[in-house]
Amino acid sequence: MGVGSVVAMASSGSWTSRQNKMFENALAVYDKDTPDRWHNLARAVGGKSVEEVKRHYEMLVEDVNKIEAGEVPLPNYRKPAAAAAGNGKAYSNSMDIEEQRMKSLKLQ
């Protein structure tokens, strides 16, 4: 996330990595056409209000838009040992899985 989002997130309450994961998984289940989407998302995350979930979503969309616009530099990930040894499959497969997971979030 961008620096602005981190600051905004801190002011709206912190989210644990578990809550973030629950939030991302719930987004894949409850798309924009789901009745009571925000209540379902808040219930799935646990410990967050509907307003907190909405704000977290807005920050996520903002961050994704910045990344897609090229405003956020991509990190330099180190290749796993298998990829460094010439077998790029492990690295490629993990990136494919993460890419597919992000697509399944159905942000908009």
Steps between C-alpha positions, in 0.01 A plus 500: 500500500604855447617719785173696496299183533709377789444827684128493423478137608668577830252777567200276423625214714769250428436181311681178580640288220229245584226763463649612169500143374142446618403827329662398170337157510161653581534742206531199271175360642290816537521694174351842432159350418466313830215631717629635833855467367658729759329327792610161364858623459508646853360176642756293307792713621386522861573786735440770237201723440332542164655848472849365574456232235379755244796728571743208478350407162529858375868507599559166327339624178705821521821301544418263212423796274835661587685175433325451166577862405868436567511744792637240741829329418493123511720346768811305403414151617777249544449183305448184705794256510340271239466787253852624571631150425347515154161350572268802474186291546464557875526877460275507194231283659489707818465819296224340289312401815531848652398663171194275478409576862515873434278461193247307705460790744264671253583846628258682277 
